[in-house]
Amino acid sequence: MKTYRQFVLESNEKITAADFENFITVAFNGGPHKDKETPIKSMDAYKKAAPALANIVDSLVSAGFKGKMTQTGKAQGKLNPKWLGKDATPKSDMVVGKNGISLKKRGGSQLMSAKKSETISTFNAAVEFMDQSAPRNATKLAKNISGLMEEFAVPKNVGNIGQFIAKAKGKEKISGKEEKKLASQYLDKTTFFKSMTEEVKTFFEKNEDFKNFFVYEAATGANKFKGDKLPAAANYIVAFDEASGDTSIHKISKGYGRPGKYIPELASAIKLRFSWKTHSSKSQKTFPSFRADVRESFEEEETFESMFNKEFSNLDEAFLGDMFKKISNLIKKAARKVKQLAKKGVAAILKFFGFFPDSVQMSDVTVR
């Protein structure tokens, strides 16, 4: 999944995603006076974000995270020898104890945007997790996808890939015989993306367990980083609102090959597609990418009922002594949400609590 560090925050002080990640780490570790190792780009920006940071930290502590928070930063994870891809960027952005946290900003996000090797390895991981229960045609589908995801390159005399694509799409005239042939191959492959996307969608719809394991691997990197001790794999997703600090914490792994309760929910929200990807339009080549996007509306939809369910979903795994802590945490989260919704009006607040009036009439009422 695309992590929060891949998003860039818009700020007058040019605070980047990595900078805000630092803010969270420092705040969790007790503030700048206690955490002198994690750099802070702008103390003014940190102070402005303090209310939101306090809410994020409160949510993490209430969820049971204890100890010092460290960042994976530019560290590289140790890849499973069976993994075909070479990208060793950790799935976890932060580590607290033995927990790897994948941090992301609320809103639309990307579960994966993978080249050929990463895509095939993710399929192989799902097959390995399911073992004898894996669908028989899963390997065949992966093989078909592998054939589709070959790199596409053009000779230098044809121009760079950006210029070639513009011609292939009819924006400029194609004159040479070689260019016309390449353009036909490019467009045929682009068209084939649509049919392959539908084939994968149908396969996932018919094999829900496989889809869940596929999403589990894409989100956690459990198989990719099998044996790594950083940990580079993530077992939690932490999504937050940068303005209010409203935070959702989802357990995505209960141990190697054991998806957390949130995985089926996440899997139901992904949108699949194959598309071209290039590092530069001035390059001579482009390559197919398998993308899984998470619907923005899914991530932003939150009600008191969904908040309650998330807070108490793992009650059977906790001690009863945690009950009061959970109730307190729920009340704090609900209060923050109501305060946030107050700006949108009473109807928004009523909807949050499950009431859907046709109209709301008020007189001389001020919501504070």
C-alpha positions, 0 to 999 in steps of 0.5 A: 500500500502507498504509505503516508511518506509518499504523499506531500503535505501542502504547507506554507512552510513546505512541510513534507510527508516525511517531516510530519512523520518525524512530528508524530515520532517525536510527539509519541516519544514525549516531545522534543525535550525527550526525543533529541534523535529525531530531526524536526525541520520546523519547530513552528510547524511542529507547534502548530500541529501539536493539537492534531499530534496529541490526538494521534498519540492518544489514539496510539497509546489507547490502542496499546502501543508502548515503548520508543517509536523509531522510523524505518526511514531509508533503511532497506528490509531483508528480502525473502530469497524467493521474492522475485522483485528487488525493491526492499523498501519497508512496508512499515514507516514506524516501529514500536516494539515489535509492531510495524506501522504503515502510516497513511493520510486519510483519503484515497490511497494506493495498496500497490503499484507494482511492476512484473516481478512484484506482482507475480511474487504477490500472487505466489505469496497468496498461493503459498499462504493458502497451500493446498486450498489455493485455487488451481488456476491461480498459477496459470493466471499469474503466468498470463499476467507475467506475459502481459507485463513485459517492458515496452521500449522504443529505439532512439531514432523513434524518439523518447517514450513520451513523444512516441505515446503522443504519436500513438494516441493520434496527437502527432502524425506517425510517418515511419513504417517502424513507428506505425508497427510499434504504435500498433503493438503499444495500442494492442497491449493497452487494449489488452490491459482492460480484458486482463483487468476484468479477468483478474476482477472475475478471478478475485470475485470467485476466489474471495479467500485468495483475494484476501491473502493477496491484499494481506501480502500487498498491505503487510509484506509478510512474505516479502520480508519473511525472516527480516527483523527490522521489522520491514513488514507491517502489522498495523495500518494507522490512518489519520486526518492531518488537521484534526488528528482523528485516527483509525488503527487497523490490525492487518496481521495477527502473525505470519500468514494470519490476516487481521480482521481489517483485511477483508474490509480492505479487500472489498474496497480496492479497485484493480487496473493495469496501466502504463508506468514510466519513471520519465517521459524522456526515457526510451521505455515504459512498463505495465503496472498492476495497481490496486487503489483504495476507494477514497469514500470507503476510507472517509466513511465513519459513523458512531457505529463503525467507530464503536465496532472498531474500538471493541472488535478485539474485546475478546482478545483483551482483558476486561480491565481494558473496558474502561480504557476503551470506553474512554477512548471511544468517547474522546474519538466521538467528541472530536468527530462531533466537533469536526462535524459541527462545522457542517451542521446539525444534519451531519452530526445526526447522520454520524449517530445514525439519524437521517432526518428529511430536514432540520429546523433550528432557531437561536441555537449555537453549536460550539 
